[in-house]
Structures are given as structure tokens and as C-alpha cells.
Amino acid sequence: MQGPKVNTVEHTWRMVAQMPSPVVIVMLTDTHDNYMEKCYPYFPRYSQTEIIEIGEMDEFGDGFRARVDCVSLEERHSGAIQMRKLNLHVDGHGDTTVWHLLYKKWPDYGVPRVDDYDGFFELMKLSRDLNSNPENPRIIHCSAGVGRTGTYIALETLMRDINEGAMDNPDPEANDEDDDPIFRTVNHLREQRRMMVQADSQYAFIYKVLRRQWLERHGLLDDATDNERAHKRNHTTPLSKTTFGQVRRSRRARQAPPVFDNDSSDDSTPGGASLRDTET
């Protein structure tokens, strides 16, 4: 989804209140970057010292009142990940546990640095482990809700496919354009929300991460040096013929008419992007 703005904070928490506990939110942008606001601080940032009140203006006229407080705050990977346990209390309906994971090492229009990969992979694992109800969609957002958000969702989908063995036996004669799981997955996301995976570097990042995961799964990656040994064993990976042709096709695909066009930064409600798209 798009990062909440000051006028969509209540909309965001109303959405969360409709979900069964626990809820997992992955935030891929900091609230500010170079003094520019990227996302309104819609969540309590400090444990037991800040409470977010929801519904004070009764915008929808239904008497919905709620409050959000921070139960605990833990930093991981030298502060790259901020893991908050939040409590959402809705008057008359009880409490919902919300795990809020803020990742601070992903620049806008860019990708995580190589030396930040371990923190990024831990973020993905945390989001899965904390989501104890697999039917509950995780909420993923950045600033505009397309670049980093789309990249993250595509990676989650495709990494699951690798772990389930869907790419174990690639056909070396397959046509890249017709049999490219990354291209298909990103296009599927763009049919639901235009501009998902926004930058060429983000599109290439998906190939790089998944190729690494595939090699690691098959014992072809030297953990000490990260040197790939696939060529020494005459193995073909499903991503071994990746070129900038895929990135160019990605750029052309972004110009196709969307099925749902709700990614405008002027949206008054959060845009729709969650892992429901890939897990149901």
C-alpha cells in the first residue's frame, strides 16, 4: 500500500482493525529522508511514551474509536530493523497485536546495499515468522507503494517458489520471454497496481537475489566468499540467462494500461498492496 498520510492514518488503522490478530506490517521507508516526509508517522515510535488516538473527529460518523500504543521496541542489525510490538485497542471490540517492522536500509528508487543483505533477509524471515495466521495478509508499504513494495512482494512470492522446488529443474532450452517466472510475477503485480517494481535497479535486484537463493539451495554458493561454482559443475540456473533485455521489457510493461490504477501519490486512501495478492 501507499505510505499513510496525515489524512489517511485513520483509514489505515480501520483496515488493521478488520484483520484477525496478530497483524504484521512491513514498512520499507523511513518517515523522513533528507528532511522530506516520505510517510506520515502513523504509529507510536517509542515504548509506553506515545499513544495514537484514532477516531477523535469521527470522520465516518460511526463512532469508531481506537488507540494504538507501543508495547516494546527492539532494534536488530545495528538499527537496520526496528521491530515494534503494538497494541491496537478498539472500543467495544478488544485488542489486536500488531507487529510493525521498519526497515531503514532501502533508499527510495534504489535497492539495499550488498552488505545489508543479511538484514534484509532477516526482515523477510521475521515478517513470515510473526505472521502466525498464514491466512492473514501481511501489510507491505513504502512511500508511494509501488517500487520497494512491489519488489518485496515479488521476492516473497518467488523465494517461496524456490523453497518449494518450483525452479529445481529449469529447461535450458526455454525461451526467456515466455518462461521467465520473474517477468510473469511482476506483470501479475502490475495488473493489480501500476508501476509495481518501479526502477530498473529494483527489477535487476530481484534476479540477483533469487539467483543467489537458488545457488544456495543447491549448495553451489560458497558462504565464505560468495563465489558461484555453478559453471564448474555445468549447472544451468533458471536465472542464468538474465540480461538487461528483461529490464527493458520491464520498462515497456510499465507503460501498459493497468487493470487498477490506484498508485497516485494524491490518493486519499491507502493504495492496495499486500501479500494477499501472492499467498491466496
HUTAUR-V567687 format. One record per run of one state. SS is the DSSP state (~ for helix, > for strand, _ for the rest). FROM is the first residue (numbers start at 1). LEN is the number of residues. If there is no record, write none. Layout:
ss=SS from=FROM len=LEN
ss=SS from=FROM len=LEN
This chain:
ss=_ from=1 len=8
ss=~ from=9 len=9
ss=_ from=18 len=5
ss=> from=23 len=5
ss=_ from=28 len=4
ss=> from=32 len=2
ss=_ from=34 len=2
ss=> from=36 len=2
ss=_ from=38 len=13
ss=> from=51 len=4
ss=_ from=55 len=11
ss=> from=66 len=11
ss=_ from=77 len=4
ss=> from=81 len=10
ss=_ from=91 len=3
ss=> from=94 len=10
ss=_ from=104 len=10
ss=~ from=114 len=17
ss=_ from=131 len=8
ss=> from=139 len=3
ss=_ from=142 len=5
ss=~ from=147 len=17
ss=_ from=164 len=17
ss=~ from=181 len=12
ss=_ from=193 len=7
ss=~ from=200 len=18
ss=_ from=218 len=3
ss=> from=221 len=1
ss=_ from=222 len=6
ss=> from=228 len=1
ss=_ from=229 len=1
ss=~ from=230 len=4
ss=_ from=234 len=10
ss=~ from=244 len=10
ss=_ from=254 len=20
ss=> from=274 len=1
ss=_ from=275 len=1
ss=~ from=276 len=4
ss=_ from=280 len=1
